[in-house]
Amino acid sequence: MNQPFHIMMLGVGNGFIKSTYHNNALIETQGKRYLVDCGSLAWQSLHDIGLGFDDIEGIFITHLHYDHCGGLDEAALYGAYAANRRMKLWIPEPLKGLLWEHCLRGTLENVVDHKLALEDYFDVQWVEEGESFSFVPQSVNAAVPAIEASCSSLSAHWIQTLHVPSKFSCSLVLNNRFFYSADMQPDKELLVELSRQGVEVFYHETCFGHNAVHSAFEELCQYPEEIRRCMYLMHYGEAPRDLTESDLQGMKLLRQHEWLTW
Ligand SMILES: Nc1ccn([C@@H]2O[C@@H]3COP(=O)(O)O[C@H]3[C@H]2O)c(=O)n1
């Protein structure tokens, strides 16, 4: 059996809204905490619940929008100059080069301190599409026989999903049964296929109103009922005040700073 894990949204907003922060998640398993995405408001959101850099073991990044990776500069500098620790970073292979050259180098390159690459700030693990990786280091499972160890950690793999055309973005599957969409355009066929493969819970982004690079709530309402009943919505910002239970068509709204266990 895979380990159950706890997950909390650090925000359920989008890149523009301020009240509900960015759509990033905090995961806790076996006493360790990890981030899925680290936008420019992630550290503020963690601070709001009494957590900080020292409480986070590692970060997975889905794509290079500021509301998903804009907090990495702070993690890098705090790690290097305040905490003396290189945080673990899982990055999809297609972002190799891009994250440093296009996002972080301007802030972080420091020839005097010999900090010339992403690896000078983070313990980086590049991950290929479909490649299984574990959020919890194997040493934590030292007491567990090897054959059980692979099943007793939180396993993850990413799959490419479409957000902004021509720009890489991916979603995450945890323990082969939990889907975390990151930002994406609607892809009903993908969800149907994942459900067929055994995925039981879908954390899915949405927005109320049309947006060309996101999944409008109205479009998700067209998904099969058996999928909608497993869907937990995020990234919506602020839901319409008059939204009723029946309007949600079996889907549920995730709330900022609320733990759920899967
Ligand atoms: N091609 C694009 C790129 C971006 N955007 C908007 O920018 C926002 C950034 O934060 P977000 O939450 O990903 O939502 C994006 C779009 O509204 C957009 O509408 N079209």
The ligand as a Gaussian input file, in Angstrom:
#p B3LYP/6-31G(d) Opt

LIG

0 1
 N       -1.511000      33.080000     -23.349000
 C       -1.940000      33.532000     -22.171000
 C       -1.071000      33.612000     -21.077000
 C       -1.555000      34.088000     -19.869000
 N       -2.834000      34.468000     -19.761000
 C       -3.346000      35.012000     -18.516000
 O       -2.255000      35.258000     -17.643000
 C       -2.574000      34.653000     -16.380000
 C       -1.414000      34.238000     -15.520000
 O       -1.913000      33.551000     -14.387000
 P       -2.863000      32.295000     -14.613000
 O       -3.592000      31.997000     -13.379000
 O       -2.112000      31.198000     -15.267000
 O       -3.898000      32.811000     -15.675000
 C       -3.322000      33.401000     -16.810000
 C       -4.244000      33.961000     -17.834000
 O       -5.354000      34.597000     -17.236000
 C       -3.673000      34.357000     -20.822000
 O       -4.863000      34.673000     -20.709000
 N       -3.212000      33.893000     -22.029000

